[in-house]
Amino acid sequence: METGTGVLQVSVNGVIKSTQEVEQGDISVDLGAYVSSSSNKVKLILTDTYGNSRTINFTITVVAVSLSSPFDASQPFTGSIVFPY
């Protein structure tokens, strides 16, 4: 049954991050700009033109990974570079 365009509301940790009009069919949403390093409670609410809605709740855990080294690239170096990990 065709229900026309809808409105998608994206909330992360209780804060509305985006409200956008979406076409009927499969929808893809990039949440990268809305989540932070930690546990993020996401709520998607999709409402059609007749006021019918569906809510989806889920949690995304974002982990920040970094790599550092005391190696000084500004100094001349010969030989093998040992990098324990």
N, C-alpha and C positions, 0 to 999 in steps of 0.2 A: 504494500500500500504506500503510495507516494505521500509524504508528509512535508515536502518542500525543504527549504533551508532551515537550519537550526542555529542555536546559540550554544557555544561551548564555553564554560567557565572553568578556569584552572586555578585551584588554590593549593598553596604549599604551606604547611605548618599554620593553617588557619588564616592565611593572608591571601586575598585574591590577587593573582599575578597576571591574569589575562582573561579577557572576555572577547570572543571573536565569533563572527558569523561563519558557519561551515555548510558545505553542500551535503546533501544526502549521499550516503555510501561510506566507503572506508575512509577513515580520518587518521592522519599521522601528526603527532605533536612532538616537537623537540623541547624537552623540559630542561635541557642543560643550563640555560640562562636563569632558571628559577630555583635550582637546588644548590645546596652548599655542602661542604665536607662534613658529613654527619648523617644522622637518620632524618629523612624528610618524609612527612606524611602528606601524601598527594590526594586531592579530591578533584575528580572531573565530574561536572554536571552538564549533561547535554539535554537541551530542551527544544522540541520541535515547534512548528508554527501553531499547533493546536494547544500548546501548553503542557503536553506530555513530556515527562523528563525521566532520565535514568542517571543514577549516581554510581560512580565507581571509586572506591577508596583503595589505596595501596601505599606501601612504604618503599622508598628508594634509599639505600644506604650508599653514600658517596665516600670513597676513600681517596685521600690525597697521597700521592707517592712522589718522593723526590730522591735524587741521587746527588751526592756531593763528594768531592775529593780534595785532599790537601795538595795535589799536584799543581805546581806552579809552571804554567805553560810559557811564561815570559823568560824563564831561565833555560839556557842550553842544557840538553840532556842527551846522553848516549846510552845505549843498552836497553834492556827490557824494562818495561813499566809493569810493576806488580800491583795488581788491584784486587785485594781480597774482597770477597762478597759472601 
